[in-house]
Amino acid sequence: MNTDDSYQSGLVPADEIAQRIARLQDFLQQQAVDGALMLDPLNMYYYTGTMQQGVVVVPATGDPVFLVRRSVERARLESPVQQILPLAGFSQLRSTLADLGLATDTLGVAEATLSVGVFKALAKAFPGTAFTDISGVLAMIRAVKSDYEVGLIRTAGALHAQVYGAIPALLREGMSEWELGAAIHQKMMELGYTGIARFAGSGMELFLGIISFGESGNYPTASIGPGGLTGLSPAFPLVGGRKQLGRGEPVFVDIGFGYHGYFTDATRVFSLGPLPQAAMEAHALCLDIQEAVRCRLKPGAIPSRIYDEVWGEFVHSRAFTKHFMGFGSNQVPFLGHGIGLAIDEFPVIAAKVHTPLEANMIIAVEPKKGVAGIGLVGVENTFRVTAEGGEKLTPGTDEITMV
């Protein structure tokens, strides 16, 4: 069994887990909910510091219980939770909690991450229990980062900057998007990248991001973001395709960097030689839009107001609406999104999000513009909400880097 210091590094501190559990218990007590059950990997990790097959039970009062199918041994090595017990199956859940003296009349679950099959199994295991959806509450709790989490994200941002700093030396005329993506991924892994990026809403995991040359950036996409790409085939519309790099076209790179589970998100644009003037002008306005959002990222600010103000002053008034935030059908109705253990967290800078920002929320701002016949330009950076506005956590130039 490997229990040396290198294996133990990266464990979530016990006081960090305790603070998270206390925040959730405050809500459960206010809403008269007996407890919360969590089965998805992200919330499991957030409240225990490990990812196993099992169920995390946080009662409204008292100590949490982690019921694990596999691996109990690893869970005990990695998690500061004191009550870690084996679980043979869902049929044991109710009796185990009853033996521990925990009430189960009303239980909170994250419906957004539960499959129908799992929910049916829970309902069968707890006959007569009333289930309530706490997806939004869990998202809100995770949205406000502790100093510990900010530190990990700050480190991710510094490593992210090293990746982008290495890209100019990787570019060569005639290389494919896929080749560049492979080279970038290798560099990321050398720097300690976690290997995948996680998405909370869909449960999707991907190992890189978007690499697009020229008009590939405007290709129709099912992605929840504004960036397009072709991929190697319809069976794998990820990373990049076979398009070869030519001179004078945008090299659009949108990747996240994960460090000990926490992500930054950033986009940079490169080119071999100068780009058309239309692309340069569009990129410059995207930088103005990013700054307009950044300076508004303060505690108490309302995301919907930020969105409306910036859209009105910089997008609509300057006739920038067409192909802004995605080319054609790729257009998305937001300017930024929360980020942390997943790329897509709460809050979102969008028209219908009215919950005020809080200090230490982390938000990726990504104004981008599709230019017909040229490709996609724009920028993305990860910011921390502070009283002075957004603190940039992804260092490096936002200008187009010409090689």
Stockholm file with secondary structure:
# STOCKHOLM 1.0

chainA/1-403         MNTDDSYQSGLVPADEIAQRIARLQDFLQQQAVDGALMLDPLNMYYYTGTMQQGVVVVPATGDPVFLVRRSVERARLESPVQQILPLAGFSQLRSTLADLGLATDTLGVAEATLSVGVFKALAKAFPGTAFTDISGVLAMIRAVKSDYEVGLIRTAGALHAQVYGAIPALLREGMSEWELGAAIHQKMMELGYTGIARFAGSGMELFLGIISFGESGNYPTASIGPGGLTGLSPAFPLVGGRKQLGRGEPVFVDIGFGYHGYFTDATRVFSLGPLPQAAMEAHALCLDIQEAVRCRLKPGAIPSRIYDEVWGEFVHSRAFTKHFMGFGSNQVPFLGHGIGLAIDEFPVIAAKVHTPLEANMIIAVEPKKGVAGIGLVGVENTFRVTAEGGEKLTPGTDEITMV
#=GR chainA/1-403 SS CCCSHHHHTTCCCHHHHHHHHHHHHHHHHHTTCCEEEECSHHHHHHHHSSCCEEEEEEESSSCCEEEEEECHHHHHHHCCCSEEEECCCGGGHHHHHHHTTCCCSEEEECGGGCCHHHHHHHHHHSTTCEEEECHHHHHHHHHBCCHHHHHHHHHHHHHHHHHHHHHHHHCCTTCBHHHHHHHHHHHHHHTTCCSCEECTTTCCEESSEEEEEGGGGGSCCCSSSSCCCCCSBTTBCCBCCSCBCCTTSCEEEEEEEEETTEEEEEEEEEESSCCCHHHHHHHHHHHHHHHHHHTTCCTTCCHHHHHHHHIIIIIITTTCCTTBTSSGGGCCSEEEEECSSSSSEEEEEETTCCSCCCTTBEEEECCEEEETTTEEEECBEEEECCTTSCEECSCSCCSCEEC
#=GC SS_cons         CCCSHHHHTTCCCHHHHHHHHHHHHHHHHHTTCCEEEECSHHHHHHHHSSCCEEEEEEESSSCCEEEEEECHHHHHHHCCCSEEEECCCGGGHHHHHHHTTCCCSEEEECGGGCCHHHHHHHHHHSTTCEEEECHHHHHHHHHBCCHHHHHHHHHHHHHHHHHHHHHHHHCCTTCBHHHHHHHHHHHHHHTTCCSCEECTTTCCEESSEEEEEGGGGGSCCCSSSSCCCCCSBTTBCCBCCSCBCCTTSCEEEEEEEEETTEEEEEEEEEESSCCCHHHHHHHHHHHHHHHHHHTTCCTTCCHHHHHHHHIIIIIITTTCCTTBTSSGGGCCSEEEEECSSSSSEEEEEETTCCSCCCTTBEEEECCEEEETTTEEEECBEEEECCTTSCEECSCSCCSCEEC
//
